[in-house]
Amino acid sequence: MPRLVALIGASPGVLHTTLCLLRRKGIQVDEVVVVATRHEWGTEAIEIARSCPCPGEEAPPAPPATRLLLLPSTDITGPQDITQLRKTLSRLLGPDTILDVTGGRKLMSIAAALEALRKGATITASIIPIHEYDRIRRATKPCDKTIQNPSTAHLTRL
């Protein structure tokens, strides 16, 4: 089974969304590495994925081997941050890895995708309609910070 490396930004529920969409496609991951610039966002993403079941299911989607990798910078603002991100990801990515670029900053996603291409990893993104994304951003309860109806979103391979 593959490892999922997920970029997380200010919308921590996207990890849960991606894991549920992967599960719907019959893809199980044996490890999840959350890459975040802020500890609170990364920990919340893991908590949601560990405690909230996928819509229409009973079990949460996070495998037992789920961990947080915190980047040394709280934002990706320049070449030194991009270099550090790519160096970090180069140790995590390979042909049996899925990189999810749904979360995180755009610049972070672009740099991560370039590294994933170099390492032969699969790149995915969960496409969430804007009305659903707005609802998720306003949500205050952890399990409301992810998709409620999986047919409103889809996973795309880039």
N, C-alpha and C positions, 0 to 999 in steps of 0.2 A: 504494500500500500504506500502511496506517496506521502510526502511531507507537504503541508501547506504553510507558506510564509505569507503572512498578511500584514499589509501596511495599515496602520490605524492613525486616524486624526481625531478631530472633534466629534465624530459620529461613531461611537464605539459599537453600536448595534450592527454595523455592516459585517463584522466577523461572523456573527450568528446568521445573518442573512445568507452570506456566501456558503457557510457550512451546510445550511438547510438546502440551498439550491444544488450544491454538490451531491448531497444525499439523494435528492429527487432524481438526479441523473445517474444514480447507482455508484457514485464515487465516494468511497470511504477513505479518510486519511488517518494515518496512525500517529501523526504528530502535528502539532500546530505551533508555530513560532510567530508571536505577535511582535512586530517591529514598530516601535512608537517613539515619538519625541518627548512625550509627557507621560509620566508614571500613572497618573490618575486615569487617563484615557485608555491606556493599555490594560490596566487592572480591571477597569469597568468592562471592557470588551471581553476579557476572559471570564469574568463573573457572569455576564449575560449568556455567553456560549455554554457555560457549565451549568446554569440553573434554569434556563428557559427552554421548554421543549419547542421543537419545530412545529409550525402550524399543522394541526391534524395528527400529530404524533404525541407519544408520551415521554420520550427521552430527549434530553438536551443533546445537541450535536457535537460538543467538544470531546475529543478523546482524552483519556487520562494524561497523556503526554502533551500538555499544553503549557507553554511558558512565555514569559515576557522578555524581550530583548530591548532594553532602553538605549536609544542613541545618546551620545554625549552632549548633543546640542538640542535645545528646546525648539528649534526651527531649522529649516533648510534655507539658508540665506545666501550662500555663496559657494564658490568652488571647493573650499576646504570641507564644507559639510557634505557636498556631493561625493567627494573623494572618500570621506569616512563612511558614508552610507554604502557606496559600492564595495569598499573593502570589507565591511561587515557582511554584506549580502553574498560576496564571493565565497565565503566560508559556509553559507547555508544552501546555496542554489546548486542544482545539478539536473541531469536528465530526468530524475525521478521526483522532481519538486514542482509544485504548483505555486506560482507567485500570484497573489491576489492584489490588484492595484485599485480596488474599490475605494479604500480609505487613504488618508494621508494627503499631503499637499501635491499639487500637480507636478511641481518640479521633482518632488520625491518619487512620484510614480514614474516619471520619464526616466530618471536616473536608474531606478530599480528595474524597469523594463529593459533598458539597455544591458544591464548586467545579467539579467535573466536570459536574454538572447545569446549573450556571449557564453553562458554556461549551459545552454540547451534546455532550460526549464520551460514549462508551459506557463503562459501568462493568461490570467482571467480577470474579468471585472463583472461585478453584479450591476446590472442596469436597473435602477429603481426609478419609477416615475416621479416627477417633481412633486405631485400632490402627496404621494406616500412619503417622500423624503422630507417634506415640510412637516408632516405629522410626526415623523420619527424625531426630528429636531426639537419639536415642542414637547415631546413626551417627558414625563418625570419618573414614571415607574420603569425599572429596568427591562421588563419583558415587553413593554410598549415601544422600546427603542429599536425594534427590528420589524421586518415585514409581518403583517398579520394574515395576509392572503398571498400565498406564494405564486399564484397565477398573475399577480400584478408586476412581478419582477422576473428577470431572466438572467442567466449566466452566459456570458459570451467569452469565447476564447479569442485572444488577440493574436 
